[in-house]
Amino acid sequence: MAKLIYLLWAPEGQTKSKIRETLLNDVQAKLYDSGVMKLTMYIDDEFSEVKSSAPKMYPGPELSAELAMWVDDVERHREIEQILEP
């Protein structure tokens, strides 16, 4: 088994609610259908009022989500990355 972790940034102009909706209603099912055994999603959504205490070390947009998943073979990353493409 292998654990894969992905950091995601939303496409420009996409709202936090749309990101949350897409991840929970579309991407999650596709990941499980592709063979992901366990999945944890940390999503920055419109309900969050807590500012990160971590310093922002890069000039780009803020992180939209972190996905951690367990798969039977690390080579599944290709299929997973196709699912995660915007």
C-alpha positions as CSV (number, residue, x, y, z in Angstrom):
1,M,0.0,0.0,0.0
2,A,1.1,3.6,-0.7
3,K,-0.1,6.9,0.6
4,L,-0.4,9.7,-1.9
5,I,-0.8,13.4,-0.9
6,Y,-1.9,16.1,-3.3
7,L,-2.0,19.9,-2.8
8,L,-4.6,21.6,-4.9
9,W,-5.1,25.1,-6.1
10,A,-8.4,26.1,-7.7
11,P,-8.6,27.4,-11.2
12,E,-8.6,31.2,-11.4
13,G,-12.1,32.6,-10.6
14,Q,-13.5,29.5,-9.1
15,T,-15.3,30.1,-5.8
16,K,-14.7,28.2,-2.6
17,S,-18.2,26.8,-2.6
18,K,-17.7,25.5,-6.1
19,I,-14.4,23.8,-5.2
20,R,-16.0,22.2,-2.1
21,E,-19.0,21.0,-4.2
22,T,-16.8,19.6,-6.9
23,L,-14.5,17.7,-4.5
24,L,-17.3,16.3,-2.4
25,N,-19.8,15.5,-5.1
26,D,-17.7,14.5,-8.1
27,V,-14.0,13.9,-7.4
28,Q,-14.6,11.8,-4.2
29,A,-16.7,9.2,-6.0
30,K,-14.3,9.1,-9.0
31,L,-11.3,8.5,-6.7
32,Y,-13.1,5.6,-4.8
33,D,-14.2,4.1,-8.2
34,S,-10.5,4.3,-9.3
35,G,-9.4,2.1,-6.4
36,V,-8.6,4.6,-3.7
37,M,-9.0,2.7,-0.4
38,K,-9.0,5.5,2.1
39,L,-9.4,9.3,1.5
40,T,-9.1,12.4,3.6
41,M,-9.8,15.8,2.2
42,Y,-9.0,19.1,3.9
43,I,-10.9,21.7,2.0
44,D,-10.7,25.5,2.4
45,D,-14.3,26.4,2.1
46,E,-16.5,29.5,2.5
47,F,-17.5,28.5,6.1
48,S,-13.9,28.7,7.4
49,E,-13.3,31.8,9.5
50,V,-9.9,30.8,10.9
51,K,-6.8,32.4,9.3
52,S,-3.8,30.2,8.9
53,S,-1.0,30.8,11.4
54,A,1.5,29.5,8.9
55,P,3.5,32.1,7.1
56,K,2.8,32.3,3.3
57,M,6.2,31.5,1.7
58,Y,5.2,31.9,-1.9
59,P,3.6,34.7,-3.9
60,G,0.8,32.7,-5.6
61,P,-2.8,31.9,-4.7
62,E,-3.7,30.2,-1.4
63,L,-4.0,26.5,-1.2
64,S,-7.6,25.2,-1.9
65,A,-7.3,21.7,-0.6
66,E,-5.1,18.8,0.5
67,L,-6.1,15.3,-0.4
68,A,-4.5,12.3,1.3
69,M,-5.3,8.8,0.0
70,W,-4.2,5.2,0.3
71,V,-3.9,3.1,-2.8
72,D,-2.7,-0.5,-3.4
73,D,0.0,0.6,-5.8
74,V,1.8,3.9,-6.2
75,E,1.6,3.5,-10.0
76,R,-2.1,4.4,-9.7
77,H,-1.0,8.0,-9.4
78,R,-1.4,8.6,-13.2
79,E,-5.1,7.7,-13.1
80,I,-5.6,9.8,-9.9
81,E,-3.9,12.8,-11.4
82,Q,-6.2,12.6,-14.4
83,I,-9.2,12.8,-12.1
84,L,-7.7,15.8,-10.2
85,E,-7.0,17.8,-13.4
86,P,-9.3,20.9,-13.6
